């Protein structure tokens, strides 16, 4: 009787895990299809009504003029690409004796 209970319990754990994986992949697939579909719809709308993008660009320029945009330049300092391009100054110094 105990082996049958353990077997039933393990079977339900395996079925639950497989159901969870399948459900999560199903939800991800639905999200990917909707993202693709909404991207297609956006392109169709912008193709049919090109003035929508021009109006959105004008609003974005107004926000940039007031400093409210998140699309700002580099905040300062160097990023990793600049550091890789700079010569190592300590190795290039000439020592005069």
C-alpha positions, -999 to +999 in steps of 0.1 A: +000+000+000+028+024+008+046+017-025+014+024-044+009+058-026+045+067-033+041+057-069+009+078-072+025+108-056+056+107-079+034+102-109+014+133-099+046+153-094+059+143-128+025+151-145+024+185-127+059+194-138+052+185-174+019+204-173+038+234-159+064+234-186+038+230-213+017+258-199+047+282-196+058+275-232+022+279-244+020+313-226+054+324-241+042+313-275+010+333-272+030+364-261+054+361-290+026+357-315+008+388-301+040+408-301+045+399-338+009+406-346+009+440-329+042+449-347+026+440-381-005+461-372+017+490-362+036+489-395+003+487-414-011+517-395+021+537-401+020+528-438-017+538-441-014+570-420+022+583-422+012+615-404+009+596-372+047+592-370+053+628-379+031+640-351+048+616-326+082+629-337+071+665-332+059+657-297+092+640-290+112+670-301+092+692-277+100+669-248+137+669-258+137+707-258+124+707-222+148+680-210+120+655-202+132+627-225+149+596-214+169+595-246+199+614-233+236+612-242+264+597-222+263+608-186+300+611-184+330+589-179+342+562-202+325+530-212+343+498-219+348+505-256+366+538-249+388+521-224+398+494-249+408+520-275+430+541-252+467+533-251+481+522-218+499+553-208+519+537-181+537+514-206+543+542-231+561+567-207+597+573-214+620+572-184+650+594-186+679+586-164 
